[in-house]
Amino acid sequence: MNKKIINLGIVGFGTVGMGVVKILQHSPAMFTEKTGLRPIIRKIVDIDKKRHRDVRIPAWILSKNVQDVLDDSEINVVIELTGNESAARKILLDALSRKKNVITANKSALAKYWDEIFAAARKNGVEVYYESAVCAGLPIIQVLQQGLAANRISRIFGIVNGTTNYILTRMDRDDYSFKDALVEAQKKGFAESNPTLDINGYDSLHKIVILSSLAFGKRVKIEDVYVEGIDKIEVSDIKNGAELGYVLKLLAIAKEEVNKEIEVRVHPTFLPKGHVLSSVEEEYNAVYIVGDLTGPIVLYGRGAGQMSAASAVIGDLIYLGRRFVSGMSGRVDNIWEEKHSDLKIKGINEIRAEYYLRFSVVDSPGVLAKISNILGMNDISIAQVIQKSRFSGSVVPVVMMTHEAVEKNVQRALKLIDHLDIVKAKTVLIRVIGVRS
Amino acid sequence: MNKKIINLGIVGFGTVGMGVVKILQHSPAMFTEKTGLRPIIRKIVDIDKKRHRDVRIPAWILSKNVQDVLDDSEINVVIELTGNESAARKILLDALSRKKNVITANKSALAKYWDEIFAAARKNGVEVYYESAVCAGLPIIQVLQQGLAANRISRIFGIVNGTTNYILTRMDRDDYSFKDALVEAQKKGFAESNPTLDINGYDSLHKIVILSSLAFGKRVKIEDVYVEGIDKIEVSDIKNGAELGYVLKLLAIAKEEVNKEIEVRVHPTFLPKGHVLSSVEEEYNAVYIVGDLTGPIVLYGRGAGQMSAASAVIGDLIYLGRRFVSGMSGRVDNIWEEKHSDLKIKGINEIRAEYYLRFSVVDSPGVLAKISNILGMNDISIAQVIQKSRFSGSVVPVVMMTHEAVEKNVQRALKLIDHLDIVKAKTVLIRVIGVRS
């Protein structure tokens, strides 16, 4: 067996960095067996040298200075795990410009600086791997790039954030409020101490930007994607949806129909209970992909965690190692060329969907007529209604599920409805994935 | 873009072969965009030249003689889709010996002649791809080889045969008998006109031999694997299982525990209703894999069909094409080296499982005591019992779910029980995947 060496520099020695080092320390033989290469960690960089870590490394390996990795001409793979998007951008570009291959877990840096990063990789004839950036150890990047390479992808529906899925599960199953469910998620270690990016949907946004760019072979820009988080969701909406046969998920959606504009968006979404994603609960992730040849495919698993993310990083490293051994010398074949057709993403106002609407109205005669009248005038037809409480004069919820309608019509109707005297609070709108979507 | 050429020979022009040709005819630009290569079909071989086919090819491309592919020195990839295992073996070995890369869909040839085929590939410095051999377009081979490469795999539970899953779904949902459900599967086009290999479990056997060999990095031999089909399953057993909280699936199982013998087997299996595989219905396939780093992962989708299988073949071809362009020249890196540790597969008698047992007994006093006495003496303890009908003197079913027990003890006990006067038919045994398995 070939005993050549692969020299590594790791930047960022936090949770995932420690996981990567653990695997390389505990299973160097596995790595060698699968690649023919002996992995050597030449340098680990982190600004915090003192932090307690549950892996032992020789003191001289740890540095505060990223130049120690960049300037080491022996290092041919830089593993970037900083978690800071602008630091990551600089490290990636610097490493690529020195003709070092990079592996990164930084989804926001990839989503924001994709063009810059891949242009640098092409220019320097080196490669960029990022399996860990989306759903950690669930190998969704490789499946899109390779396994499904022959397919035209028409749909990606992803539950790609474990924290929010855990929160929605607790709200649904145990009637927790959003806030209580969040506290529970933090206790269980699923949510970060600052869980803003999870809750406001931006973590899912970064992931769907990467997945849809790959799936469609076109650059999806982060600023073109509509995003809405779960922080305004109330338990009553989840319960109402359940009564109508739906389950609420924070869904990352990408759709491409032949000769139509692409849709890419992230928002809370009601799924019919029969949909395969509706049973994905707790902190689990799942990505539903429709290829024209394969039909629907689902990948399901935990999309986070130290060792799961490290699994993806080492998986990339094994792949890269095999390419080294094969005599591959920096052919950037894992990304499409820059031949972007002018890509337009449909604005949220232009989409067609079914809608869950919860009106807060005074319980008096004629209310339903007034609301349905405005909906009708805006081309919105009603599929189901729930109206339960009956205390004359008090404010009660009226829930409606519409047939497919155009979003701007719905928004226009809601503006009119929310100005009615009988309406006492802003109407709640949740988009629905229909059975035929 | 590079306009180099990849020259193909296709052997076997049946359903999948036609699918492959359709994709290459309809989307040559897609292939070129993803690989930089122009695909040229130089020859298609099939013994039946007259059969009606819904793809048009120039008459001179079609031949009855496989030598036309083997002797063409321009052809560097042979796509083998004959469906006949001994013909496939010969074609693969001949192609490899002429230093042609091969792509094959032939699971039984791979399962039986693995050593011979990969030895020939290594010897000749060419490669063997076979994504389509297991679950068609569901990219389970690539996920095991690459995405999960850093993991030690401890479990594979696979629903890998769509025909039998469709039959079991119809029996469960619509109370069809096995025979009626089989006829329905044939009408729907899921089952072959000769569905023997589906029903007797051998199709699943071939697939789990390939998956477990890959997952464990060791050669699993077909003759060491226990296999049992679904042809003896009765609707009443499915209903009894449902009552106890279980769903019946034909499961392909591979287990490896540290320092223990490997288990590889195929048989009808009761799964707890909470298990993620229990909701895989109709003709769908799913493979549940537990990696030490990733935890449980599931791939779900249709595991058969013309275009799905063709998707896998073209996916392999794209992968291979990219390696050509990268200057890779026949490094067999996608299979492990021949360093097989002496692998022992646990015999079916040695496994530990929970068991569903249905006794056919005379309904008279003391029956339950006699049976439980024999079970107890053989270290088998009972978890649940169903005994319903009460027509004194007639033959009634008694259903028991055991705690975990050793199979040989169960078999010994059943031999004793089936000899009792009060027992009127051979006891039905179905293995159960416990919640902790």
Interface residues (C-beta under 8 A of the other chain):
Chain A: M1 I23 S27 M30 F31 E33 K34 G36 E131 A136 G137 L138 P139 Q142 V143 Q146 G147 L148 A149 A150 N151 R152 G217 V276 S279 G291 D292 L293 T294 G295 P296 I297 V298 L299 Y300 G301 R302 G305 M307 S308 A310 S311 A312 I314 G315 L317 I318 Y319 R322 R323 V325 S326 G327 M328 S329 R331 D333 W336 E337 K339
Chain B: M1 I23 S27 M30 F31 E33 K34 G36 E131 A136 G137 L138 P139 Q142 V143 Q146 G147 L148 A149 A150 N151 R152 G217 V276 S279 G291 D292 L293 T294 G295 P296 I297 V298 L299 Y300 G301 R302 G305 M307 S308 A310 S311 A312 I314 G315 I318 Y319 R322 R323 V325 S326 G327 M328 S329 R331 D333 W336 E337
